[in-house]
C-alpha cells in the first residue's frame, strides 16, 4: 500500500499541474451544476403550466413511480432533475480519461516509465496507483458536483428533492459512479498504451461515455426511465466490465510490454 | 558482482543478445562498447531485472535477475539512455520520489546530500523542465544513486552533452569509481571508456572481446615500438630482423616500427644493436594504438 500511495501522491502532484487537466477537473462539474440546476428550475416553471393542462394525466402515467406523491406540476421538474443526474453520471467517465491519458501517455513521452520500473515497485502497485490517482479526484469531483446540485435543488426546488434522493439514484451516484470511473481509467490505460499523444488518448477513451449518452437520449425520448432495476443491472454489467478491462490493463501494463512494445 | 551465463534475448526473429558470458568484479568499472542496435540497452535491462532473458541467466549482487528481480532492482542504480525526469516537479521532488520508492529512511537528508554533490542544491525547488540537458543528466545520475546502490548501470552517460557538461559527468563517474562502486558503463565514447574503465567489452549481439585497454591493444596489434633514426636505411631493418627473437620491422623514412612478443626484454637489445652498428637514435617510443582503431578493427573483423 505504501508504494501505491507514493505513486498516487506523485500522480496528483505531476498531472494536476497540467493546466488542461486541472481546468477539466474543476470546471466540468461546475458547468454540469449550472446546466443541471438551470434546466430543472426552468423546467419546473414550465411544469406549472403543463400540470394544469389536459396532458397532466398522460405525464403522470409515463413517469410511473418517479412522480408518486408529487403534484402534476412538479412531475416534469422531477423528471428533468433525474435526467440531469444522468448527465452527472458522465463525470466519473469523462474526468478519469483526461487524468489517465495525461498520466500514462505523459510517462511514455517523457520516458519516465523505465526509471520508475527500475525501482522495487511492482507493476501491479504502479497500475493500482495510477488507477486510484485518476479515480479518486474524478469520483470526488462527481460527488462534490452532485452535492452542490442537491443543495441547489433543496434551495430552488425543494419539492423535487425526494425524486433525486431515491435509493436508485443514490446507488447510481455512489456505487455505479465509482464503477464507471474504474472502467473509464482501465479503458484509458489500454488506449494510452497504443498512442503517443494525450489528446488522442483522451478522445479515443471518450468512446466509453457512449452508453451513458444513449441512456440520456433514451430517457429524454421517454423510451425508458432509470429505476432501481436498471441501476442494479448497470452496476453488475459495469463490475464485469471493470474485471475484464482491469485484466486487459494488467496484461498491457507489464514491464516487458512497456519496455518493448509501447511506442 | 555481475556474472552472466550464456545470457540471451530474442525479440521475435531478432537475436539481440547472444550467449553473453561476462563477469564484473566488485569495484570494477566495465565499459560496454558497441554500435547502435548492438543490444547494449537490452543487456542492461536484463541485468537490472527489467527484461527476462530468453535463455541463459545472470546473477547481480548475488541475486538471480529473473527469480529475484525485485531484489536486484533494490541493489542497482540505472541511468537510462534518456534522463526521463518529471518536468513539472522540482529537482528535490524528483529525487525524493525515487528515494521513497527505494525505501530510503531519511529522505530529506539523502536528497540534500546528492543535490549538493551534483551542484544542484541552489536549483532544488525549480521545476526540472527548466533545467539544461547537462543538469538533467546530473539529476538523473543523482536519481540512480539516491538509494546508494553498490552497482550502477550507466547507459550513455555523456551522450548529447556539450564538452564541459560531459567532462563534469566524467569527473563524477570517476569519483563514484574511486568510492568503490561497481560500474557498468555503456558508451560510444571510446576516450571516455579508456579514461574511466578498468576493462572494456566490445559487443555486437555477442561478446567480441573483453580486456583492459592495453590488453586489447596487445591482443589486436601486439606491442609496437617506434624508433626514429637519423638516416634510417634498409640495412638497419635487416640488422634488427636478424636478431634471434625475429621482430617484425617496417621502415617509413627515418622511422622504424618494430613489433615483438616481449618488448620489455627485447627493446633494450634492439637499441643496443642499432647503436653498436653506428645508428644515431633520435628517440624511442611505444606506439599506443587508439581504442577507436581497436574498436573498428574488432567490430569490422569480429573473427
Interface residues (C-beta under 8 A of the other chain):
Chain A: X3 X6 X10 X13 X14 X17 X18 X110 X111 X112 X113 X114 X115 X116 X117 X118 X119 X120 X121 X122 X255 X256 X259 X260
Chain B: X11 X45 X48 X50 X51 X52 X70 X73 X74 X76 X78 X80 X82 X83 X84 X85 X86 X87 X88 X89 X93 X97 X98 X100 X101 X102 X103 X140 X143
